[in-house]
Amino acid sequence: MAKKGDYFGLPYIVSVILAIIPVTAWLCGAVTRFSEGKIVAGLIRLIFGFTIVWIIDLILMIFSKHILRLLNL
């Protein structure tokens, strides 16, 4: 059985591929945060998604298998 990734319960390798592509990382990251009820984090992701947030998410997805979860708002 494949390990679960962070985007919608998809396998880890699929989540990494989605995290590498900027547009899908931006969209999946925002949708994931909104679905978790983190409205402020989702809005920050939508506004600043193509900047340092994308790089941090990519690094964390590869090394810790989770996207950035700093805001619990």
N, C-alpha and C positions, 0 to 999 in steps of 0.2 A: 504494500500500500504506500502511495506517495505521501510525503509529508505535506501538511497543509501550510499554505503561505498566508500572507496577510490580506490580500485582496479577495474578498468575497468567499473565502474558504477554498480558493483555487490551489492547485499544487504549487510548491515552492518555486520550481523552475519557471512556471508560467508567470507567477508574481514577479520574479526577477526580470523576466523579459518585458513585462508591462511597466516595470519601474525604470527600465533603461530608456524607453521611448518617452520623450518629454510630454507629449500630448496625452498619452494614455496614463502616465503617472499623475499628471495634473488632474485629469478627470476621475480616475479611480481613487486617488487620494481624497479628493473632495467628497465624492459619493460615500466612501467608507466612513469619513468623519461625520457626515450628515446622518448616515444610517445608525451610527453609534450614539446619536443625540448630541454631538459636540458641534453646536451651531457656530460658535465663534471660531473654533479651529477650522471648520469647513470654509467659512468666509475668508479667513486668513490664507487658507490653501488656494482658494479661487483667485485671490488678489495677488499673492506673492508666489504662486506655484511654479513659475518658470525661473526662479532665482535660486538662492542658496537652499531653500526648502527642498527643491528637487534633488540637489546634490546630497544633502543630508539624508533624505529618504532613500536614495539609491545606495549610499554607503551602509546605512543601517539595514536595508533589506538584504544586502549581500552578506554582511558579517553577523548580524543578530537575528535575521529572518523576520524582522518586524519593522514597520514604518514608524516614523517619528510620532511619539505620543506625549508631548510635553504639556499640552493644554487639556485639562479635564473640565472645560467649561461647557 
